Amino acid sequence: MAPLNTARFHVTGELRVPGDKSISHRSLIFSALAEGNSRVRGILRSQDVQSTAGVLRALGVDIPELSGDISVTGVGPAGFRTPATDLDCGNSGTSARLLAGVVAGSNITGRFIGDASLSGRPMRRIKIPLEAMNARVETSATGGLPMTVHGARLQQIEFSNETSSAQVKSCVLLAALCSGIEATVREPTRSRDHTERMLAAHGVEVWVNESAVLLFGGQSLTSLDLEVPGDPSSAAFFAGLAALAPRGELLLTQVCVNETRTGFLAALTEMGASVVLDDKALKSGEWIANVRVKAGGELRGITIPPDAIPTLIDELPLLACIAAYATGETRVTGAGELRVKESDRISAVVNNLKLLGADADELPDGFVVRGTHPRLRGTVTTHGDHRLAMAFGVLATLPGNEIAIDDRDCVAVSYPEFWEDLRRVTA
Ligand code: S3P
């Protein structure tokens, strides 16, 4: 079959992607923990963030309906109440793991539930440190949800995690904050640090270096006026699309470019794409920039070093898709965590690529994709995973490809307007 001819395809325009998902979850949780009224502008209004809002309401916090500009009245670190209902986290691992820390540190009991995907995801990783702090955590027989967290007066902890995880780190820090105790969390490589940055913006003293975070005990949070920057994991789909297009340019405005999140832009650059950050500025503790990606570069395959994985973990399915249109091989290892995301993203992305006609193989902790510039045909099975739907959605826009997606609606978890925005920049 002739290779894909994208000569007439182009991208154009300017896009402000929705607010960062990780920061949006945290903005609600930390506003709830603070004294007085905090203001959050530009929060992501997606299903996952709605899950966090719903759980906080069940814990007695008056979270208003999510809009572009909300005000949250904090209840303080000791103000959470025993919920009268189950705490439904939907599809959201961040909601379950961070809010389990809140319940554990608040000396209350809460039962966390979620959809089929979340129920199968591992919770032992938070059970271990929370129980070391003196809470009790009962998971399902397979170590997932339903999970009942019995809070207690916690004791201080120095926890060394085997795997880097911002959710686990944040769970421990939140438990410590609610109990007023000191906590140290060490990780093999630094995970995304939005929790530490937001705590500092709320006036909390946290000590941070490359591999550890130390939170001092007995601290309270001042209120904050926060504008949530654009989500780099959502911007990535458009950066990737621009890199694949033969002509045009996309300007992605006000994107969070925190260096724990920019691994995908670095990878695209290494593959040969033209990526420029303009007007970089620090706002409420987070670096923000306008990201300009020019089309027309010839992409080449790359090897991602394992220690870079945390900086692009959520973008790896997209990277695999783009690698099919790079010359040579792209290899990812050290990314076993992908198997326990919203789906097993290693097998899901490789199986879909193969089924459509690309050349890819699974590795135990990653994948190899050999770039053949294929014409892809078939139906993608997303397993309800938003990032798979969007990654293959990008490939579906390339002329010559005939790709259907079994569940387009699952993008609502992180980017409800994705299909509309995709149409806009390729029109
Ligand atoms: C997140 C942390 C990462 C990431 C997830 C969001 C967060 O998960 O993959 O999408 O907001 O803390 P892990 O903590 O499991 O690495």
Boltz pocket constraint, residues with backbone or C-beta under 6 A from the ligand:
constraints:
  - pocket:
      binder: B
      contacts: [[A, 21], [A, 22], [A, 23], [A, 94], [A, 164], [A, 165], [A, 166], [A, 167], [A, 168], [A, 170], [A, 191], [A, 192], [A, 313], [A, 314], [A, 337]]
      max_distance: 6.0
